[in-house]
Amino acid sequence: MIDKTTRERIIALMHQEVVPAIGCTEPMAVALCTAKATEQLGCRPERIEALLSANILKNAMGVGIPGTGMIGLPIAIALGALIGRSEYQLEVLKDLTPEALEEGKRFVDEKRIDISLKQGNCDKLYIEVTCTAGGQSKTAIIAGSHTHFVAGDASYGRSSAQGDDDDGEIALNMQMVYDFASTAPLDEIRFIEEARRLNMDAAREALKGNYGHNLGKTIDRPLSKGIFGNTIFAHIISRTASACDARMGGAMIPVMSNSGSGNQGICATNPVCVYAKENENTEEELLRALTLSHLTSIYIKQSLGKLSALCGCVVASIGSSCGITYLMGGDYERICRSVKNMVANLTGMICDGAKPSCSLKITSGVSTALLSSLLAMEGKCVTSEEGIVDDCVDKTIHNLTSIGADGMGSTDALVLDIMTSKG
């Protein structure tokens, strides 16, 4: 049983990492930083300069900006300056109007925005925005996490993979995650219901339009049902992919993010919700499974970092596999087996930016989550004699995050080079 003080620290961590966001979190973080710099300037900027880490550039290049019908950073930055409010955090652009959009387009067309790569040592998640007007300039800096403003100049360079232990963040392990999710008083974890509401609503929103690659809707069509059947599996991947389609396609809807990623939040939520509904699990079982899924994802990201070369869908799919295993009646041992099965399969899936085709990666992750859960419930898992899996589940997770945070660094640089040199 986890003591009250530890529970309170875990709940505080979840409230910090599981938050609503409109649109892809990287361009929204840049818009947030722009809004803060504009507020400090006290007037409409004449020029805006954004210096960004490579991972921010990579994740923001190909994604739709909600409510605009446009892709990429320039319109996000323009709107951050014109209508953004920093107190909205990752919902910074929720006051968007058609008139503001037209004004933002003019701002972009007038070439008032300069975006470039931050040179030298900086955090993988680093945003520096300088707004200038009337001979005055103000700079805002976000680093380490998507809403973390830092004081001082651009020399800030703490690795986000180091976490925030100096700020009191609790260091998790898998046993602690499981014990909290399975024993915490329901009233203390009921807030996770909001993740279900927002992220399942996002899946329903996708049915109203044609977003991204329409993967979720495609899986629901007659031809696909002839392949996948009218099954729990098909429903899970459809509802999860649909929410991603809508979010990456620029729908003006909030989703509940996890560790700074809306796609991770969707992937940690929707598979668990769909399985619980179709398996007729109780409300308590669903709340505990969602808590287990989201907290597992947070735990893995503590050592991986907010942004990395490893696709975040891998992390969130591990969380959803744990949640589904729990809903299947799995105990701690079986949940650990599902983690090992996931790590054995999906390690190495690269992140090549946020974009509509993220729904394909989410589908791969969720499919593997179900397979891993089924295998775990049969008492089977990949052994320590195979690949990077260790007998200890926490060591297995550390092996995964070491590859993602350290071993794939050159992969990250190559991916960005490929993305920026096309055409």
Secondary structure by P-SEA (a helix, b strand, c coil): cccaaaaaaaaaaaaaccccccccaaaaaaaaaaaaaaaaacccccbbbbbbcaaaaaaccccccccccccccaaaaaaaaccccccccccccccccaaaaaaaaaaaaaccbbbbccccccccbbbbbbbbcccbbbbbbbcccccccccccccccccccccccccbbbbbcaaaaaaaaacccccccccaaaaaaaaaaaaaaaaacccccaaaaaaacaaaaaaccccaaaaaaaaaaaaaaaaaaccccccccccccaaaaaaacaaaaaaaaaacccaaaaaaaaaaaaaaaaaaaccccccccccaaaaaaaaaaaaaaaaacccaaaaaaaaaaaaacccccccccccccaaaaaaaaaaaaaaaaaaaaaccccccccccccccaaaaaaaaaaaaaccaaaaaaaaaaaaaacc
